[in-house]
Amino acid sequence: MERLKETVCRYKPLIMYLFFGVCTTLVNIVVYYVCAHIVHTGTMPGTVIAWVVAVLFAYVTNRKWVLRVRKLLQQAL
């Protein structure tokens, strides 16, 4: 169990990055669906809006959680 904990701590930034990457993809898909099919903005505007929202989501989450984890790990070492 201790070895698992050590491995998770070692790869925590990678795990966080992958998790928020999947979340960013889901945000893109949901925003595109809402724009293109519910609001009827069309395919191209829906794609652009979804891309912008997904990039903003990725920026905020990576800055707040993913990169912060790396800073905290560097301080701990």
Rosetta blueprint (number, residue, H / E / L):
1 M L
2 E H
3 R H
4 L H
5 K H
6 E H
7 T H
8 V H
9 C H
10 R H
11 Y L
12 K H
13 P H
14 L H
15 I H
16 M H
17 Y H
18 L H
19 F H
20 F H
21 G H
22 V H
23 C H
24 T H
25 T H
26 L H
27 V H
28 N H
29 I H
30 V H
31 V H
32 Y H
33 Y H
34 V H
35 C H
36 A H
37 H H
38 I H
39 V L
40 H L
41 T L
42 G L
43 T H
44 M H
45 P H
46 G H
47 T H
48 V H
49 I H
50 A H
51 W H
52 V H
53 V H
54 A H
55 V H
56 L H
57 F H
58 A H
59 Y H
60 V H
61 T H
62 N H
63 R H
64 K H
65 W H
66 V H
67 L H
68 R H
69 V H
70 R H
71 K H
72 L H
73 L H
74 Q H
75 Q H
76 A H
77 L L
